[in-house]
Amino acid sequence: MNKNNYALIMAGGIGSRFWPVSRTEFPKQFIDFFGTGKTLLQSTYDRFLRICPAENIFIVTNELYTSIIKEQIPGIQDNQILAEPIMRNTAPCIAYGSMKIAEINPNATIVVAPSDHTIANQDKFIAAIEKSLHAAANNDCLITLGIEPSRPDTGYGYIQYTDNELASDPELYKVKLFTEKPNLDLAKSFIQSGDFLWNAGIFIWSAKSINNAFEKHLPDMHEIFQHGQAFYNTPNEASFIANAYQQCTNISIDFAIMEKADNVYVLPAEFGWSDLGTWASIYEMAEKDYVGNAVIPAEKVIMFNSSNCMVNVPDGKLVILNGLHDYIVVESNNILMICPRSEEQSVKQVVADIKSKFGTKYI
């Protein structure tokens, strides 16, 4: 195992689209949605144990969740948990993690990944990551994984790539364009063109390359975190970060770096990936009965004349559904939500409306 390989797992979101199961105090990355015995974070952590030593895995999260991470990842050291004082999107947390890791090992090669993805084919995933890490260690480039699209999905961002290949690795292609979630017609045209991939939000680069990219494309943020070089991996790190985050703009790594840099490459891959962004993604992965109902857990849920429903209720809860088709039915934390599957993208707005009406009590 290459000791220069590092992983930075992003685990700070609140997963509002999975409300009411995912709540601010216990968001989706800490939940076992499929009854496997492992939460999404634990599964992600275990994957990276095959790529780098345990001491090289760092988790960036909101400071609210440090105790949950210690519970779910026994043996992880305090130094490996990067506690953010406020939410500032992905660019600040990656700048923070990359500089912290660079102070430990200037020759580090880093894979950055969200904590809430599911991967069906672990071996293919590991092979894609290791291939990308090798390329990043030997080239000044920023690599992202692109998923071969199976349908014109409007819930994902897309990556367009060219025929230009990385000189040392012909399977890595120069990125032409990043596109945010398109409408259905545009998504269909992307699929037909054959040169678009889903943006998985998984990045691989050397510490040197990403820090140089911040210096070039987001110099103000680079300077903020560069001032912490004397504090990283010391008892003074937390107080420095508390001040640094107050100065950071709220911006994603895609907008800040990936869309601007001219050394971005993509590795097309297929390993049974899902980002579990909405209840529909849970529905797609869950086992279903002969009329398309996915029920988790199914012990005391009885369905009459109902089809294509996503049902997630507390274990032991007796639920009877009659005449319901294409609905999401979720109960958790003393909250019941019933919503057409076609309108699941509105869940985030529902949460915002509830917060406006009732405060944070139910959020």
Secondary structure, 3 states (H helix, E strand, C coil): CCCCEEEEEECCCCCHHHCCCCECCECHHHCCCCCCCCCHHHHHHHHHCCCCCHHHEEEEEEHHHHHHHHHHCCCCCHHHEEEECCCCCHHHHHHHHHHHHHHHCCCCEEEEEECCCEECCHHHHHHHHHHHHHHHHHCCCEEEEEECCCCCCCCCCEEEEEEEEECCEEEEEEEEEEECCCCHHHHHHHHHHCCEEEEEEEEEEEHHHHHHHHHHHCHHHHHHHHCCCCCCCCCCHHHHHHHHHHCCCCCCHHHHHHCCCCCEEEEEECCCEECCCCHHHHHHHCCCCCCCCEEECCCCEEEECCECCEEECCCCCCEEEECCECEEEEEECCEEEEEEHHHHHHHHHHHHHHHHHHCCCCC
